Amino acid sequence: DGKQILCGLGDRSVLLYNSRLTGSPTAYIGHDKPVSSISWSLCRQWWLSAAEDLSLRIWTNSCSEPAIIMGGDMFSKPIRGALFYYLDKFILLTSGPSVYLYLYNLDLTRDDIKRYKQRSVIKLASCLTPSASDITALSAVNDFISYIVLVCCSDRSIQVLDMNKGAVGSVLPDAHSRAIHCITQNKGSTFTSQAPESYNLFLTSALTDGVKMWDLRTM
């Protein structure tokens, strides 16, 4: 809604600012290495952060402690992209060459005696490995229901995943001269309308190779 700004920093913290950037931000600390990805939930009541320490945490703006911590031996490589997906019903993330889809349930109640015990639940729903190459960037729409997930791999390809079928729908090799580090779809806005065709557009960017606009219908 434009009222708050999240920043994931190299000093392992997440800062929450008001949109006017006045006053001191609220700091959320818990990661052991630089934060690599942050994402708002659709309801804007919670958000997630992923870091180079192979962990993901879900926070709420009313508590300085995370409601969910994913880590330990769950992932063998850093999480390159993580976000809420399918109207906040899932958490979507990438680690190494795989895309993971998790169901979750947040329980924000705390037992003062057993504060270490996590009441929230998270469960793996699906895992898809579209390529042997590590995934470098991820994009999916959370604002409305969409089965399409876009991933970019270290072999410079773009892959369109159909999460309903659990399969790769399309592959575009050599999309850039270097590995893509950023990809984003047109996710629309609740404050304005646009032509349905515009939702087929997405952008990619790679170092020294500028920004490219693509159309899902023609790739």
N, C-alpha and C positions, 0 to 999 in steps of 0.2 A: 504493500500500500504506500510505499515511498516514505514512511515515517521513521524507519530505522535502517541502518547500514551495518552489515557484518563484514569483518576483515579477518582473514586468517593470516598469521604472521610467521616469519622465519624464526622468531624467538619462542615458538611453541605455544603461543597464546591465541585466543580468539577475542576480538574486541567488538563490542556492540555500541554503536554511536546513534544519537538521534540525527535526523536528516539535516539539521542545521549545523551539525558539527560543533555545537557549543557545549561547554562543560566537559567533565571527564568521562570517558567511555567506561562501560562495565566490562571487566576482564574475566574471562573464563579460562582457567588453567588446569591442565591435566595431561596433555600430550608430552612425550619425551623427545620428539624431534619436530622439525618444521611442519606446519599445517599445509597440506597440499590441496584440500578441497573442502568447500562449505556449501550448504544448501538450506534454504528456507523450506518449511512445510507449507502446504497450500493454505492452511488455517492461520499461519504465521504465529502460532503459539509455541512452536519448538523448531529446532534446527539441528543439523548434524555437522560434524567436522571429522575429517579423515586426515591422517598425517603419515609421515615417512616412518613412523615407529610401528607400522603394520596394525594400527588400531583405528577404530571408528567409535565416535561417541555421539549420543543424542542428548541435547540440552533443552531446558525450558527457561524462559526469561524470568521465572519466579524462584529459581534454585541455582546455587553456584556449583552443585554437584550434578554430574550427568545421570540421566535416567536409565540409559543403556550404555554399556561398554562392550564392544566387540574387539577381540584381540587375542593375545596369547598365541596359540598354534593354529588359529583359524586360517591365516593367510601366510604364504611363504614369500610373497613379494609385496612391495608398497602398494597402497590403494591409490590409483591414479585418478579415479573419478568416483563420486558417490552422490546420490541425490534421492529425494523422495519421488515415488512413481505411482501412477495409476490412482490419482486423487488421494494421495497419502496412504494408500493401502499397503504399499510395499516400499522396501529400501532396495535400490539398484546400485551396484558398485562393481568396479573392475579391479582385478589384481592379477598381474601377469597376463596370460593370454585368455583369461576366463571372465565371463560376466555372471555375477551372482544376483539372485533375486530372493529377498528375505521377507517373510511375513513377520509382523511385530505387534506387540500390544504393550502400551505404556501404562505403568502403574506408578504414580508419583508419591504414594504413601511411603513413609519411612518409619522403621522401628529404631528408636533412639539407642537401644541396647545392641541390636544387630544391624548397624548401619552399613556394614560390609556386604550384607545380603541383598542381592538385586532382585526386586520383585517383578520387574518388567520381563517380558518373554520375547524371544526372537527365534525364528525357525527358518531353516533353508527351504525354499520352495522350488527353486530351479537353479541349474548351473549350465551354462552354454559356453563352449569353447569354439569360437568361429574360425580361429586361425592358430597356427603354431607360433606366430609372432606376438610379442607383448602388446597390449592395448595401451595407447598413449593418451587418448581423449575419448570422452563419452558424452552423449546428449540424448535426452528423452523428455517428453512432455508430461508434466504432472497436472497442469491446469484443466485438462479434459482427458477423456479416456482415449488412449492411442496405443496400439500394439507395436508401433515402430520404435526401435532403438537404433541409434547410429553410433558406431564405434570407429575409431581410427587406430591403425596398427603401426608398429615400428617398421614394417615393410613399405610404408607410405600409402597403404590402401585405405579406402573407406568401405565399410561393410554395413549393409542395411539388414537388421535383424527383425524377424517377425516373432515376437515373444508369445503370441497365441499358439503358433505352431512349434516354437522352439527350434527355429531353423534360420539359416541365412537366406534372405530373399534376393539380395543383389550384392555384387562386389565391383568396386571401381579401383583397379590397380593404378599405381603411380600417379596419385591425385596431385601430389606436390613433389618438388625436387628434394625435400627433406621430410622427416617424420612430422606429422601434424601434431601440434601441441594444444590446439583450441578448436572446438566445434560447437556450434549452437544452432538450434532450430528457431523458426518463427513460432513462438508460443502464444501469440495473441495477447489480448488485454481485456480485463473486465470493464474497462472504461471507454472502449471504442470498438466498433465493428470493422471487419475487413472482408474482402472477397475470399471465399473458401479456397480458391487456387493458391492464395498467398501462403497457406500453411504447408505447401510443398517445398518451400524455399529453406535453405540452410546455408550457413557460412562456415568456412574452414580457414585456418591460418597456420603457416609454418615459417620458421626463421628464414630470413632472406628471400622468401617466396611470396610475401604479401598476403592479401586476403582474397579468397575466391567465393563466389556465390554459385550455388548449385540448385537444381530442380529435381526432386525425387522422381518425377515422371519421365525424365529423359537422362538423368545423371550426366 
